[in-house]
Amino acid sequence: MVIACNTASAYAYDAIKTKYGNSIDIVNVIDPMVELVSSNSSYQNVAVIGTKGTISSNIYQNKIADSNSSIVVASKSTALLAPLVEENFSNTNISKLVIEKYLKQSDFMNIEALVLGCTHYPLLTDDFRAVLGHDIDILDSSKIVASKVEQVLRSKNLLCIHKHGNHEFFISDYTDAFEHNAKIFFGKEVHLEKKDLWV
């Protein structure tokens, strides 16, 4: 199971792990990112952006401090960015202006890396790059978490090395914008089926 949301990972991971951890491997999107940041010797100043819930939890600051206390972590809630993605305003002048407003603060002046602490934010990578330039690492959890999932699957002999099979996508709520963004993430047409996943 992958908890593919930073806010859910921050607040629900421990409870889910306690309830289901003996029967299924559970990966969240925060711990693999923390491991990456903490182990990079070139990082001294890192910024984290995310939803209000993720940032107010202080989860990134606390976990990075526990792993590598020499790294200074600045953080900022960037609550407008997820709705911009959901409403298809990524890679527009509007998204660039909002990002510039959020990131042009003194705490972010000397960072070596920016952690995208929301799984919507990779769709804004070009906008972040336009604002920050190319000297700052933009850390996207999707590839990092995918690598962690691969590692877990390999350790259990569950990794499928063939690219055959069908994909099914079940969601608890549906919007046209969500399906549009799912196609961007997946790189092809997808069909989303609304289903009560907890029955």
GICOR-V577848 format. One record per helix or strand. SS is the DSSP state (H for helix, E for strand). FROM is the first residue (numbers start at 1). TO is the last residue. Records with the same first field share a line. If there is no record, write none. Layout:
SS: FROM-TO  FROM-TO
This chain:
E: 2-3  27-28  45-50  72-77  113-117  137-140  169-171  192-194
H: 6-20  31-39  52-57  59-67  80-86  93-103  106-108  121-132  141-155  176-186
